[in-house]
Amino acid sequence: MFLDPRVHDFCGGKNRATRMTGCRLTELSKIRNFSIIAHIDHGKSTLADRIIQMCGGLAEREMKDQVLDSMDIERERGITIKAQTVRLKYKAKDGQEYTLNLMDTPGHVDFAYEVSRCLAACEGSLLVVDASQGVEAQTLANVYQAIENNHEIIPVLNKIDLPAAEPERVKQQIEDVIGIDTSNALEISAKTGLGIEDVLEAVVKYLPPPRTSHPPSQSYGETRAGDGRNVPLKAMLVDSWYDPYLGVIVLVRIVDGVLKKGMKIKMMSNDAEYEVDNVGFFTPKKEMVDEIVPGEVGFITGSIKQIHDCKVGDTLTEVKRPCDKALPGFKQSQPVVFCGLYPVDAADFENLRESLAKLRLNDASFHYEPETSNALGFGFRCGFLGLLHLEIIQERLEREFNLDLLATAPSVVYRLYNNKGVMSELHNPADMPDPTFIERMEEPWIRATVLTPDEYVGNVLALCEEKRGKQVTMTYVGTRAMIVYDLPLNEVVYDFYDRLKSCTRGYASVDWYIEKYEESPLVKVSILVNDEPVDALAMIVHKQRAEGRGRELCAKLKDLIPRQMFKIAIQAAIGGKIIARETVSAMRKDVTAKCYGGDVTRKRKLLDKQKKGKKRMRMVGDVEIPQSAFIAVLKMGKE
């Protein structure tokens, strides 16, 4: 590992480890904590690569594209899923040495909670905008989050080297749509490295240093005004993940005090106490140090085996000298899409439980609780922030924990009011009571913002109307239209995103949030196979769409369920009313094959005997539904 030549050896020729541990008197004014925020594929991770490279965080031979995207899924899909932090040293043009704590964030709407946590741990943001594409939906969503966290924002126009780049148009668009001054906006190319030094200079010049929550006090023996070193420890738990050898590794942002190796700490939410074994930073390699001081972001280990003791947003403090008040923490994420996850092999249930707990540690926006199904056995009802989030979690469970899983059809959270006016939330369609006990049902509606080139406006409007949408506003910024629609969430979670990309040739982008709950005529569609209800295939749909969805599902199942020795009736029903039916014909043996000639009654007698046998068989026979049938339900809306 080497340091860039511009990074001054300020510790007097000591080795790298000594430089990191020996010079721990970094002033608050020399620390910068910042995030990189942008829409999907606007160059966040590539910019992070160039910053790491310029600051000498990794040697040239250790560098690779998207170096902070550590998971295989991230590299395969080309997206950032987990926010990553890295600590760098930078020698600015003013001759001062600065410590930079960089956080690379995801861009997809399903991982917005990752972004919100990072922004809460920083004081400033680099707003990266593609110089050819301009402002997109997630650009707006992320920058509004940064403004809510009182961030200083530096606009950065990336991909300036592209022939289609229009920096002046995009600057004007940023000012018109977002309202940020772009007179000092930076024009860079993260791919080629153009303008990266200007970005670092802007970070140290325009972004504020961290603030301590504790004012300077003589009683604690402060050595410099407001540096927060000698006050009781107060640190925020930003992230955590499980290591089989070290236990839980905790990522913390120090607000007040100093976190040292060997210190006894406790979690303020549950009073769990641990002794700190190791303290360190990511540069992006692990670098061990003796202490972390105010304003810095680092990790600790303490042989933490109880996964539930570590809650994202919790406050860490010292056992001997605790702080008087916990930090506000993070706003709890609310799952919007639910589905059942079941192990294919019932013996894997406990493994699944442990795996979910470890994954929950690393992804606070993911929720789960046990449930049982008559068709699938024991499993878990899991909550996600979207369908992509669902896919990623399922894939991580299968890859990282070697599990073979089965997912049921996704559904959203409904509000159900019974005859007494008591409201309850309905996560699982199978739990819906008899309609006679229901006064009314409400479904979630979202406020969706779609940005699209004006030639595709007609296609977008038609799609939104098909999904029962209500138009709110439509405005134009240059050649791009910003369309705001209210849409029912259960219509969106299935195939809205895919169809939007199809009808706009990939140029449209969408961001959304839950706006309200609205009363709707909702019904439960039950699927019966051989007169037996299959609870895993039950779904709640709008009354107008019930028949179409029921027919579609029955037709699918007809092709997927293998033939038996008796006829199988596949029915879709609303209460006691059958709305769709398909029949899987029986396999038949030719019982009349040996009847040569003779009266026709001989053949009829044999056929009637066969018919009676199949009827008896149908009454006692069990139909095994293959896994592909359940998987097909999940994919039904995508085809």
Secondary structure, 3 states (H helix, E strand, C coil): CCCCCCCCCCCCCCCHHHHHHHCCCCCHHHEEEEEEEECCCCCHHHHHHHHHHHCCCCCHHHCCCCCCCCCHHHHHHCCCCCCEEEEEEEECCCCCEEEEEEEECCCCHHHHHHHHHHHHCCCEEEEEEECCCCCCHHHHHHHHHHHHCCCEEEEEEECCCCCCCCHHHHHHHHHHHCCCCCCCCEECECCCCECHHHHHHHHHHHCCCCCCCCCCCCCCCCCCCCCCCCCCCEEEEEEEEEECCCEEEEEEEEEECCEECCCEEEECCCCCEEECCEEEEECCCEEEECEECCCCEEEEECCCCCHHHCCCCCEEEECCCCCCCCCCCCCCCCCCEEEEEEECCHHHHHHHHHHHHHHHHHCCCCEEEEEEECCCEEEEEEEECCHHHHHHHHHHHHHHCCCCEEECCCECCEEEEECCCCEEEECCHHHCCCHHHEEEEEEEEEEEEEEEEHHHHHHHHHHHHHCCCEEEEEEEECCEEEEEEEEEHHHHHHHHHHHHHHHCCCCCEEEEEEEEEEECCEEEEEEEECCEECHHHCEEEEHHHHHHHHHHHHHHHHHHCCCCCCCEEEEEEECCEEEEEEEECCCCCCCCCCCCCCCHHHHHHHHHHHHHHHHHHHHHCCCCCCHHHHHHHHHHHHC
